[in-house]
Amino acid sequence: MEIEQVQCDCCDLQEDCTQNYISEVKAKFDGKWLCGLCAEAVRDEVIRAKKIGYGMEEGMKAHMSFCRKFKSNPAVQVADGMKQMLRRRSGNMSGTSAPSMTAKNHGSHPENSDP
């Protein structure tokens, strides 16, 4: 099994997948590769679209439009930066020097303690 990196055509998330899996996903979504979250969102859009007489193509367009709005939205970039900063401070990212939460310091607030 050969692993290949593929990028979501909606949100640009990159994943390592087998060529077989990539082909299966593309077959379901009109030749586009979607990550799991975007695939679920497109399925939801298709269900809504079928109620008014549209199909897969319209569901894909609706979700891709939604993703484009947020990729170009600076507020989302700021939120992502804040999320990364908080992960570093809580010690959830590898290679950080921030202390991790332990039973001993659980509930303490380092930013409120004296240096």
C-alpha positions, 0 to 999 in steps of 0.5 A: 500500500502506497501512501500519498498526501492529498489536499481537500478541495474545500478547506485545504486540509492535507491528509496521508491516504492510500490511492485506493481511498483517494479514488473512492472519495473522488468517485463519490464527490464528482472527482474532488477529494474531500476530507472527512469533515467536508465530506459530511458537510457536503452530504448534509448540503445534498440532503437539503438540496434534494428537498428543493430538487438539486443534487451533488453538484449544488451541494458541493458548490454550496459547501465550497462557497462556505469554505471560501468565505472562511479561508479569506476571513481574517477573523478565522486566521486570528482565531486559529492563531489564538487556538495554537497559542492556547495549545502551546500554553497548555502543553498540548503541542509537542516540542513546547516548553509550557508545563503540562497540567498535572494533578499537582498544578491542576486548577492553578493559574500560572499567569496569576502567580508571582514570578 
